[in-house]
Amino acid sequence: MSDDYYTKDDFADDLEIDAARFDRDPDAETIERVVSNVEDRNIEVTVVDDGAAARDHLRATLPAGATVMDGHSTTLEEIGFTDDLEAENGFDYLGTDIQSLDDEEERFEARREAVTADVFVDSVNAIAETGELVGANALGNAVGAWAFGAASLVLVGSTNKIVDDWSAAVERVREYAYPLEDARAKEVYGQASVVGKLVSLEYERVDDRTRLVLIDDRHGF
């Protein structure tokens, strides 16, 4: 697995973030409550023990021949699934095509079309105990797939991202995940990030469309 990415440990000590509030270790009862509340919103939940199990599960669920896209995700990098996407084992990873484009307009158009991939894989920024899943990104291409664009949406989240309710989930995005992502963007891209678009999954109207892979471990921002 490639290790040329940043984790929260690279930035947390230099930032004013409330780890005690936003990077917790919930007990089994809390996790059970979260699973029940997310499933009540017509989102299938699979709980796995660690990143390796999550990676295996994700690899096994990608349909042969499908178009697949992802949002940038430190979680997916940490568990090694970004490497699996780039290997394109039996599916068409659209990120490879996008990265090969030098023309800015062509790249933007390709990103827009990739929102409608057969399968879009991303990680969540916060999970409310009440069941809402919250995410954000600067351009909006990833969360555009969340809301409607992708035919099938697979979200990955670790239990340390669980917070009390929807308000706390939004605060986690703005006060915890965003400062870490901003620091990462400055290192990688040489420019600051922004909470450009924020989405909250409240209920999935399309049966069998959206799944959450919940890792009982600590990953990502």
Stockholm file with secondary structure:
# STOCKHOLM 1.0

chainA/1-221         MSDDYYTKDDFADDLEIDAARFDRDPDAETIERVVSNVEDRNIEVTVVDDGAAARDHLRATLPAGATVMDGHSTTLEEIGFTDDLEAENGFDYLGTDIQSLDDEEERFEARREAVTADVFVDSVNAIAETGELVGANALGNAVGAWAFGAASLVLVGSTNKIVDDWSAAVERVREYAYPLEDARAKEVYGQASVVGKLVSLEYERVDDRTRLVLIDDRHGF
#=GR chainA/1-221 SS CCCCSCCGGGTGGGSCCCHHHHSCCCCHHHHHHHHHHHHTTTCEEEEESSHHHHHHHHHHHSCTTCEEEECCCHHHHHTTHHHHHHHTSSSEEHHHHHHTCCCHHHHHHHHHHHTTCSEEEEECSEEETTSCEEEEESSSHHHHIIIIISSEEEEEEEGGGEESSHHHHHHHIIIIIHHHHHHHHHHHTSSCCCCCEEEEECCCCSTTCEEEEEESSCCCC
#=GC SS_cons         CCCCSCCGGGTGGGSCCCHHHHSCCCCHHHHHHHHHHHHTTTCEEEEESSHHHHHHHHHHHSCTTCEEEECCCHHHHHTTHHHHHHHTSSSEEHHHHHHTCCCHHHHHHHHHHHTTCSEEEEECSEEETTSCEEEEESSSHHHHIIIIISSEEEEEEEGGGEESSHHHHHHHIIIIIHHHHHHHHHHHTSSCCCCCEEEEECCCCSTTCEEEEEESSCCCC
//
